[in-house]
Amino acid sequence: QVHLVGSGGGVLQPGGTLVCSCVASRIIFKIYNVCWYRQDPGKHRELFANSTTRGATNYTNSVKRRFTISRENDESTVYLQMNSLKREDTDDYLCNVFLNGLSYGNYWGQGTQVTVSS
């Protein structure tokens, strides 16, 4: 059974820095695209960063130049470096991996909570 385990969330002040990670098991990680989503309770899930199998990255404007997604295929891990955190970044952060153009091979990690508060 495929597992994605997210970690690294916490409580910190505005302007702070945090790194979250998500480790996958039982998949050939390098062939999967990886994404980070975030979600408030009762709100939609927002895709804000992704990395293709070739390492190309994309970000929404809300996190561009503050957040960095990266992947270590040998470790089956995707990272999320978050700088200059704002209160509005408070959310549950989830990792996702998927295969392009296929109806299978889409897996989610459990969320890790990030709270930005003074």
Helices and strands as residue ranges (DSSP letters): E 3-7, E 10-12, E 18-25, G 29-31, E 33-39, E 45-51, E 57-59, E 67-72, G 73-75, E 77-82, G 87-89, E 91-98, E 106-108, E 112-116
